[in-house]
Amino acid sequence: GSEEAEPEDMDPYDLADPVDILSQLNKACSSFQSMLTDKSWKIRKEALDHLVPLAEGTMKIQPSNDFGGVVSPLCKIISKDANIVVVQLAVRSLGGIAKGLRKGYSSHAKETVIACLSKYKEKKATVIALLSNCIDAAVDTVPFSAVSEQVIESLADKNPAVRQETANFCVRLFQRSKANNLPKTVMKALCPALKALLDDTVGSVRDAGAAALGTATKVVGEKFMTEYINDLDNIKKGKVMDVFEKAEVKFPYGAAGPAKKTAKPAAKPAPKEKPPAKKESPKKEPAKKAGGGAKKPAKKGWDKNRNPQKSS
């Protein structure tokens, strides 16, 4: 069934006690809200310096209706703040809160996704990594359909870095998603937007588009994706199918559990060894095939067992 995700590995989150980080924040920094909107970046940074360790250091956060008053200003900082140090602290805070609240963060997921996608225009690799960590945590709290519209819009953004990182986000999402979290209605809207990237003027964006389409194919299956891949020219189709063949996903299409199909061919040679073990007493049988040695009887026995039709 679907409950094959290592039942013996208990999720530490389930065992953790929820912590009320908002009351702790209020004790440590009673003027947190006003400091967040202060004109001085140092004051804004000081406020976030109180929140980051609570957000990142708490495995399970106590849900509260008051998180809206924290998440919204943080999203605004990510979208609008000119100071990159403050932005990074805000992104880290949101990522920690999303991971700590899980489903309790779902009402803030869309707002977080919009803020992070818009900030993908930032070129610093450290910022990109933090944004990716944050957006992944936020999206995992809702069905993908809740934010797919924003993702599709972002794939057509005028900034190539935003297009590229949004496609990379799709790759990560596909790598950890089951097919039923990627409903056909959503994929029918998303795939044309990814396919359009294959004609992008920027090479890295084209590569990201191919990576996303190839990884999606691994999860939802070739039959569904034919519509988006078949009419590509040979070079583009080759790039997509190359990713498809190499992609490592958690839930590959058609596999009940972890893909163990590659282990099966090893069973084919086994019958060659077994007959000698079982036929210790009737050793005369191989002797009838004069001059064949041990090789031919082993092959013929294997052929007949595996493919009886071939003997006709």
C-alpha positions, -999 to +999 in steps of 0.1 A: +000+000+000+010+037+003+022+033+039+056+019+028+077+048+040+099+029+064+074+022+092+102+013+116+116+048+113+094+068+136+092+104+127+108+124+155+083+152+148+055+130+160+073+123+193+082+160+200+063+183+223+049+214+206+066+246+218+049+280+220+076+301+203+055+332+200+053+337+238+090+331+240+096+357+212+074+382+231+094+377+263+127+381+245+116+410+223+084+426+233+086+452+205+093+427+178+065+439+155+075+476+155+112+467+152+104+446+120+092+477+102+118+501+116+136+523+091+170+511+103+181+478+089+201+471+121+169+473+142+151+450+117+180+426+119+180+427+157+143+417+158+150+388+134+180+377+155+155+369+182+132+349+159+157+328+139+169+306+167+134+299+179+121+292+144+150+270+133+157+254+167+122+241+174+112+208+159+074+211+166+059+246+169+026+251+188+000+263+162-015+297+168-038+321+149-012+348+157+013+335+132-003+356+105+010+387+123+045+373+120+044+356+086+029+385+066+056+411+076+083+385+069+069+379+034+069+416+029+106+418+039+115+390+015+097+408-014+106+444-007+135+448+018+167+462+001+190+448+028+200+412+019+211+404+054+176+411+067+161+392+038+181+361+046+171+362+082+134+365+072+137+336+048+154+314+075+126+323+099+098+314+076+115+281+066+119+272+102+083+281+111+069+262+081+089+231+091+078+234+127+041+240+120+038+216+090+000+215+083-005+244+107+014+266+081-010+258+052-029+291+054+004+309+049+018+287+021+006+307-009+018+341+005+052+325+012+055+309-022+047+342-039+074+361-019+101+334-024+094+331-062+097+368-067+130+369-048+145+343-071+159+372-091+186+375-064+218+362-078+236+351-046+238+313-043+234+314-006+201+334-009+189+310-036+196+280-014+177+296+016+147+305-006+146+270-020+146+255+015+118+279+026+096+274-005+099+236-003+089+236+033+059+259+027+047+239-003+049+206+016+022+219+039-005+221+012-016+201-019+005+214-049-028+225-066-031+253-039+000+271-053+004+257-089-012+289-104+016+311-088+043+286-100+029+287-136+030+325-136+065+325-123+077+302-151+068+330-175+085+357-154+104+383-174+135+376-153+154+345-165+168+337-131+132+335-117+121+312-146+152+290-141+148+286-103+110+281-106+117+252-129+143+239-105+117+241-077+094+219-099+122+194-103+126+191-065+089+189-060+086+160-086+115+142-070+096+139-037+060+137-049+036+109-055+016+110-087-016+116-068-002+149-055+003+160-091-033+158-104-038+157-141-057+191-142-027+207-126-001+190-148-021+199-179-017+235-170+019+232-157+035+211-185+029+236-214+046+263-192+076+240-186+076+230-223+078+267-233+111+270-214+127+246-240+126+275-264+140+301-239+168+324-251+188+315-220+206+281-220+203+274-183+166+281-184+162+256-213+181+230-193+160+236-162+128+232-183+141+199-197+150+187-162+115+194-149+098+177-178+120+146-176+116+143-139+078+148-142+077+119-167+094+096-142+066+103-117+034+106-138+044+082-166+053+084-203+018+079-215+005+110-198+036+131-209+035+120-246+014+150-255+041+174-243+072+154-255+063+137-287+063+167-310+096+181-297+126+180-321+151+153-316+176+174-296+150+187-271+133+153-268+167+137-263+175+161-234+141+154-217+144+116-221+180+117-209+168+133-177+139+108-175+162+078-177+186+092-150+162+109-127+160+097-092+126+101-077+111+089-044+079+075-060+086+063-096+056+057-119+043+021-118+065+011-088+045-001-058+074+007-035+111+014-040+121+004-075+137-030-072+131-041-108+168-040-116+174-068-091+152-093-110+175-102-139+200-117-114+174-145-109+178-157-145+211-175-141+200-192-109+183-222-126+217-231-142+231-238-108+201-255-093+196-285-117+230-300-109+222-298-072+189-315-076+200-341-102+228-357-082+215-392-086+203-392-123+237-381-136+232-401-168+208-376-184+235-352-196+254-382-210+227-387-237+237-355-254+271-368-265+300-344-266+279-315-254+297-312-220+279-294-192+272-262-212+245-273-236+222-292-212+223-262-189+213-238-217+186-261-231+171-267-197+171-229-190+155-222-224+127-247-220+119-235-185+119-198-194+105-199-230+087-231-238+076-217-272+111-216-285+114-254-286+089-256-315 
